[in-house]
Amino acid sequence: MNQTEYEESEYLMLSGIQHFFYCKRQWALIHVEQVWQDNEYTVLGNEIHERVHDPELKETRKNVVTIRGMRVSSRTIGISGECDVVEFIRTNEDGGVSIQGHPGLYRIYPVEYKRGKPKSGVEDVMQLVLEAICLEEIFGTTVSEGALFYDKIKRRQRVEITVDMKDQARQAVKEMHHLMYSHHVPIQKHSKKCDNCSLIELCIPEMQKQDPEKYIANYIGELL
């Protein structure tokens, strides 16, 4: 599936990149097979985003204009979603963008709010990178940094957004489109992170490690 631009009907959810980097099978179950099940972690995460998002809220303090729940998209990679917070910081440097109703030029600084503490994986960072890609396409500028805010540590973690990271995110979205187009759900090896996944009972990781017919036969035998 090769194309230079996507139609809106083909856009994937931007937030799905987090699922994809956590577990490709999890992403496919949610976005290809349309299955979902909440657990305590997903509920807490939703509550955090509900508190942060307010599409009508636009705040100006000194040299910073803050917009919450900002809708973004990229036609070139076929993705769309919402940024938790986008800060427009007044600047005298090259690459600044103009904002209607505000004098001067501004650099763009996305901030994503997350539950818990910083993770060992890159799933949260990649979501921020995708937001930067969308903002670059919308405003015709370069977004080279942003931040992740974790509710457990109550402070921002600055993220440098490099060209390599953007290439990695683009390649991941390309693979996501391929899986969606082919309606394919990858097999994933069982690991410790499966225990915290809200889809563990729907995914049935143990079934992936053996012959399905044998698994079903053993399961029925246990019931008899």
C-alpha positions as CSV (number, residue, x, y, z in Angstrom):
1,M,0.0,0.0,0.0
2,N,2.1,2.9,-1.3
3,Q,0.8,6.4,-1.6
4,T,2.0,9.9,-1.0
5,E,-1.2,11.2,0.7
6,Y,-4.1,9.6,2.6
7,E,-7.8,10.4,2.5
8,E,-9.3,11.3,5.9
9,S,-11.3,8.1,5.9
10,E,-7.9,6.2,5.9
11,Y,-6.4,8.1,8.9
12,L,-5.3,6.0,11.9
13,M,-5.6,7.2,15.5
14,L,-2.5,9.1,16.5
15,S,-2.7,7.7,20.1
16,G,-2.5,4.2,18.6
17,I,1.3,4.6,18.2
18,Q,1.6,4.0,22.0
19,H,-0.2,0.7,21.7
20,F,1.9,-0.3,18.7
21,F,5.2,0.3,20.4
22,Y,4.0,-1.4,23.6
23,C,2.8,-4.5,21.6
24,K,2.0,-4.8,17.9
25,R,-0.6,-7.5,18.7
26,Q,-2.3,-5.2,21.2
27,W,-2.5,-2.4,18.6
28,A,-4.0,-4.8,16.0
29,L,-6.6,-6.2,18.4
30,I,-7.7,-2.7,19.3
31,H,-7.5,-1.0,15.9
32,V,-7.9,-3.8,13.4
33,E,-10.2,-6.2,15.3
34,Q,-11.9,-3.4,17.3
35,V,-11.8,-5.1,20.6
36,W,-11.2,-3.3,23.9
37,Q,-11.4,-4.0,27.6
38,D,-10.6,-1.5,30.4
39,N,-8.5,-2.2,33.5
40,E,-7.5,0.0,36.4
41,Y,-4.6,1.4,34.3
42,T,-6.7,2.4,31.3
43,V,-9.4,3.9,33.5
44,L,-6.8,6.1,35.4
45,G,-5.2,7.1,32.1
46,N,-8.6,8.2,30.7
47,E,-9.3,10.3,33.8
48,I,-6.0,12.1,33.4
49,H,-6.7,13.0,29.8
50,E,-10.3,14.1,30.6
51,R,-8.9,16.6,33.1
52,V,-6.3,17.9,30.7
53,H,-8.4,18.1,27.5
54,D,-10.7,21.1,27.1
55,P,-10.9,22.1,23.4
56,E,-12.4,25.5,24.3
57,L,-9.6,26.4,26.7
58,K,-6.9,28.8,25.4
59,E,-4.7,30.4,27.9
60,T,-2.2,33.2,27.5
61,R,0.5,33.9,30.1
62,K,3.4,36.3,29.4
63,N,5.0,35.0,26.3
64,V,3.2,31.6,26.1
65,V,-0.1,30.8,24.4
66,T,-1.4,27.4,25.6
67,I,-4.0,25.4,23.7
68,R,-5.5,22.2,25.2
69,G,-7.1,19.3,23.2
70,M,-5.8,20.6,19.9
71,R,-6.8,18.5,16.9
72,V,-4.0,17.6,14.6
73,S,-3.5,15.4,11.5
74,S,-1.0,14.5,8.8
75,R,-2.2,13.8,5.3
76,T,1.3,12.5,4.3
77,I,1.4,9.7,6.8
78,G,-2.4,9.2,7.4
79,I,-2.8,9.9,11.1
80,S,-5.0,12.2,13.3
81,G,-5.7,12.8,16.9
82,E,-5.5,15.3,19.8
83,C,-2.6,16.8,21.5
84,D,-3.0,17.1,25.3
85,V,-1.3,20.5,25.4
86,V,0.5,22.6,22.7
87,E,2.4,25.6,23.9
88,F,3.3,28.5,21.5
89,I,6.3,30.2,23.0
90,R,7.2,33.7,21.8
91,T,10.6,33.6,20.0
92,N,12.9,35.8,18.0
93,E,14.6,32.8,16.3
94,D,14.0,31.6,12.7
95,G,11.2,29.1,12.2
96,G,8.7,30.9,14.4
97,V,5.0,30.7,13.4
98,S,2.3,33.4,13.7
99,I,-0.9,32.9,15.7
100,Q,-4.1,34.7,14.8
101,G,-4.8,37.4,17.4
102,H,-1.3,37.4,18.9
103,P,1.6,39.6,17.7
104,G,5.0,38.2,17.0
105,L,6.3,34.7,16.2
106,Y,6.2,31.6,18.3
107,R,7.9,28.2,18.5
108,I,5.8,25.1,19.0
109,Y,6.2,22.9,22.1
110,P,3.9,19.9,22.5
111,V,3.3,18.4,26.0
112,E,1.7,15.0,26.6
113,Y,0.3,14.0,30.0
114,K,0.7,10.4,31.1
115,R,-0.3,8.2,34.1
116,G,2.4,6.8,36.4
117,K,6.2,7.2,36.0
118,P,8.5,7.4,33.0
119,K,8.5,4.1,31.1
120,S,11.4,2.0,30.0
121,G,9.9,1.7,26.5
122,V,9.6,4.4,23.8
123,E,5.8,4.3,23.4
124,D,5.1,7.6,25.2
125,V,8.0,9.3,23.4
126,M,6.8,8.1,20.0
127,Q,3.3,9.6,20.6
128,L,5.0,12.9,21.2
129,V,7.1,12.5,18.1
130,L,4.0,11.9,16.0
131,E,2.3,15.0,17.4
132,A,5.4,16.9,16.4
133,I,5.2,15.5,12.8
134,C,1.6,16.6,12.6
135,L,2.3,20.1,13.9
136,E,5.2,20.5,11.5
137,E,2.9,19.7,8.6
138,I,0.2,22.0,9.8
139,F,2.4,25.0,10.5
140,G,5.2,24.5,8.1
141,T,8.0,24.6,10.7
142,T,10.3,22.3,12.6
143,V,9.3,21.0,16.1
144,S,12.5,19.7,17.7
145,E,11.5,19.3,21.3
146,G,8.5,18.7,23.7
147,A,7.8,17.2,27.0
148,L,6.1,14.3,28.8
149,F,4.4,15.0,32.1
150,Y,3.8,12.1,34.5
151,D,1.3,12.4,37.3
152,K,3.5,10.3,39.7
153,I,6.5,12.5,39.6
154,K,4.6,15.8,39.0
155,R,7.1,17.3,36.6
156,R,7.9,17.5,33.0
157,Q,10.4,15.3,31.3
158,R,12.0,17.2,28.3
159,V,12.2,15.2,25.1
160,E,14.5,16.1,22.2
161,I,12.7,15.2,19.0
162,T,15.3,14.2,16.4
163,V,15.1,13.4,12.7
164,D,15.8,9.7,13.4
165,M,13.0,9.6,15.8
166,K,10.6,11.1,13.3
167,D,11.8,8.6,10.7
168,Q,11.2,5.7,13.2
169,A,7.6,7.0,13.9
170,R,6.8,7.4,10.2
171,Q,8.0,3.8,9.5
172,A,5.9,2.5,12.4
173,V,2.8,4.3,11.0
174,K,3.5,2.8,7.6
175,E,3.5,-0.7,9.1
176,M,0.3,0.1,11.0
177,H,-1.4,1.1,7.7
178,H,-0.1,-2.2,6.2
179,L,-1.6,-4.2,9.1
180,M,-4.9,-2.3,8.8
181,Y,-5.1,-2.8,5.0
182,S,-4.2,-6.5,5.2
183,H,-6.4,-7.0,8.3
184,H,-3.5,-8.9,10.0
185,V,-3.1,-9.4,13.7
186,P,0.6,-10.3,14.5
187,I,1.6,-13.1,16.8
188,Q,3.4,-11.8,19.9
189,K,5.6,-13.8,22.4
190,H,4.3,-13.8,26.0
191,S,6.3,-11.5,28.3
192,K,5.9,-9.8,31.7
193,K,4.1,-6.8,30.2
194,C,1.3,-9.1,29.1
195,D,0.2,-9.3,32.8
196,N,-0.6,-5.5,32.9
197,C,-2.4,-5.5,29.5
198,S,-6.1,-4.9,29.7
199,L,-6.6,-7.3,26.7
200,I,-4.8,-10.3,28.2
201,E,-7.9,-12.5,28.4
202,L,-9.0,-11.5,24.9
203,C,-5.5,-12.0,23.5
204,I,-4.9,-15.3,25.2
205,P,-1.0,-15.3,24.9
206,E,-0.8,-18.9,26.0
207,M,-2.8,-20.0,22.9
208,Q,-0.3,-18.3,20.6
209,K,2.5,-20.6,21.9
210,Q,0.9,-23.9,20.9
211,D,-1.3,-25.5,18.3
212,P,-4.8,-23.9,18.5
213,E,-6.6,-27.2,18.0
214,K,-4.6,-28.8,20.8
215,Y,-5.2,-25.8,23.1
216,I,-8.9,-25.9,22.5
217,A,-9.0,-29.7,23.1
218,N,-7.1,-29.4,26.3
219,Y,-9.4,-26.5,27.5
220,I,-12.6,-28.5,26.8
221,G,-11.1,-31.5,28.5
222,E,-10.5,-29.4,31.7
223,L,-14.2,-28.5,31.6
224,L,-15.5,-32.1,31.4
